[in-house]
Amino acid sequence: MPGFRAVLFDLDGTLIDSAPDLAGAANDMLAARGLTPVPYESLRPLCGSGARGMIGGAFGIAPGDERFDALKREFLDIYEARMLRLTGVFAEVAAMLGELQLPWGIVTNKAERFALPLVEALRLPAKIVVGGDTTPHTKPHPAPLLEAARRIGAEADACIYVGDDERDVIAGKAAGMQTAAVAWGYLGRGRPIEAWGADFLLSFPAELLKLCRVP
C-alpha cells in the first residue's frame, strides 16, 4: 500500500460540480448584451480554467486582450452572486468522503473569496482549504500544495493530490507528492488524461478508498 498520511483534493470538477454556475455566469453576461448563449456542453470542459476559460469560451478573449480584465471583473461579480444556485458535491464523491479514513484538505486555484464560502455552504468537512490567493503562487506551482501539507501536518511525500486537470498533476509532482487524475472531472481541451503522467487514474471516486485504506 502507498502509505499515505493525507489526501489533498482540487475543488472544481474533482469534489464539486460548479460548471452549471460557471457556465451560467458566462451566459448571463452574453444575455445582458443580447448575444446568443454558448451551449453548456461547449463551456463545461473549460470550467477548470475558471474566469479565463469562461471568458474565452463565451467571448473568444484571452488574457492580454485589453478587454479581458474588465470582463473578468464582471464575470467574477456575476459568478459570486449565483455560485450556489446549481453547484453541488458530486454524489459519488460525497459517499467516498464519508468513508475516507485519512485527514483531507482542498487546494484550489479558486480565490478564497469564492472557495471558503462554497466549502462552508456545501458542508465539505475539509481540515484545511488553500485557495488561489492563499500563497503568492497558483497551480501548477507547487507552493499551494506544500502549504497545504504544512497545514494538515504531513510531509509532502506522504500526501496524494487528486485533481481533474493536467496542472494538478504537474503541481503534485513538483511538490513531491503522488498524484491521481480523475476521469469524472472537466479535463479541459488539452492532452488526454492518460498522457498527464499521474501515478493513478481514477474512473470512480470509490477507487480512491482502495489507495487510502488505513491498515
N, C-alpha and C positions, 0 to 999 in steps of 0.2 A: 504494500500500500504506500502511496506517496507520503503519508505522514504530515499532512497539512495541519497548521495550528489556527488558521483563519482563512476566511473566504472574503474576497472583495469583488463587488459587482459594479458594472456600469449600470446606469439607470434606464434611460430611454431605449426601448427596443430589447432590453435584457430583463429587467424586472417589471417595467410598466409599459403599457401601450399608450403612448402620448400622441401618436401620429394623427388621430382624428382631430385633436385640438390644434396641433401644429399646422396641419394642412388647412384646418378651418380658419385659422387666423390669416393665413396667406390668401385664402379665397375671400375672406371678409374684406381684405384690402382691395382685391380686384373688384368686388361688388361695389365698393364705395366709389370706384372710378368708372362704373358702368361697363366693366370688362367681363369677358366670359370666364367663368371659373375653370380651373385646371382639374381634371379628374383625379379623384383621391388615389387611384391606383398608380398614377404618374408621380404623385408627390410622396407617397409612402416610402419608397426606397431612399429618398433624400432626407428623411427626418432625422437621421443620425447626425447630420451636419447642422441641425438647429436653424437659426435665423439665416445663416449663409445658404443652406440648402433650400429653404423655403423661398427666399427672395430670388435665388437663381432659378428655381422651378417655376415660379409664378411670373417673374418679370424678365428673366434672362439676363440678370445683372449680377456681377460678381464683385468682391472686394477690389478696390482700386478704381472702380467707376465712381465718378463724382456724385452720383445719386445714391450710392449704396448706403452710406452712413445714415442719411435721413430715413430711408426706407427701413433700415434695421431698427432704428429707434421706434418708428411707428409700429413695426411688427411686434416688437417686444412688449410694447404697451397693450396692444390688442390681445396678444397671447396671454399676458398676465391676467387680463380681465376674464378670460374664458378657459384657463388652463385646467380646470377641474370639471368642465362641463361634460366631457366624454371620455376622459382619461381614466384608466383603471389598471390594477395589477393583473398581469396575465394569470388566468385561473390556475393553470398547472404550476406556475411559479409560486403562487400563494400556498398551494399544497406542499410543494417542495420546501419552502421556507419553514413551514410548520414542523417539518421533520428534521431539518438541518441541525446537527448537534454541535457544530463549531460556531464560535463568535464570527459575526459577519458585519461588513460595512459597505458603504457606497462611495465610489469615486466616479464623478461625472464631470463633463465639461460644462454642464448647465450651471449658471451663476447661482450662488446661494440664495439670491432674491427669489428664484423660482424653485430650486431644489429643496430647500428646507421646508417651505410650506407644503409642497407636494408630498414629501415623505411623511410629514405630520398628518396631513389630511387623509392620506391613503393608509395610515396606520401601519407603516412599514417599521418593524422594530429593529432597525439598524443600530449597532453600537456606535458607529461614527458615520458622518457624512462629510466628504471632502468635495467641494464644488469647484467650478472652473475658475473662481477668483479667490479660492482659499490660499493658494500658493501663487507665486509670480508666474507660474507656467501652467499650461493646459496639456492634456494628452495630445500627441504621443510622447511628450516629455515625461520622464519617469518621476519628476518631483511630486506630483499629487499622490501617486501610489506609495512612494516612500513615506510621505507624511501620514497617509492612512495607516500604513504598517506601524509607524511610531505610535499613533494614537490608539490603535487597537491592541498594542502590546505584543507584537510578534515580529520576529526577524523577517525581512523581505523574502528570503529563500524558503520560508515556511508558509508563505501565502500563495494562494492561487487567485488569479484575476480572471473574471468571467465577463465577456463582452460580445457585442454583435457587430463590431467594426474592426477593420484591419489595424487601425491606430491603437485599439485596445491591446492587441497582441504585441505591437511594436513597443508600447509603453510598458507592458508587463515584462517583456523580455529585458528591456533596458533597466528595469528596476530589480532584475534578478529573480523574478517570480516565475512560476509555471503559469500557463495560460490556457483558457478554454474558450473556444469560439462557439456561439450558439446559433443554430440554424433557424430558430423561430424569430430572429430579430429583423432589423431593417436591411442590413447587409450592404447597402449602398450600391453604386453602379461601377465599382472598381473591379479588382481581381476577384475571382471566385473564392469562397470561404476556404476551400481545400488548399489554396495557394498561400494562405496567410502565414503558415508555419506554426500554428498553435500546437501546444502539446496534446490537447484533447479537442475533439469535435463532438458537440452535444446536439442531438436531434430533439431531445425532450428534457425538460427540467429535472425530472426524476433521475436521469442518468448521473447528475452531479452527486447525488447522495451516495452512489457507489464509490466515488472517488474520495468522499469526505467522511466516510463512516468512521466513527471513533471506536477503537478496539474495546 
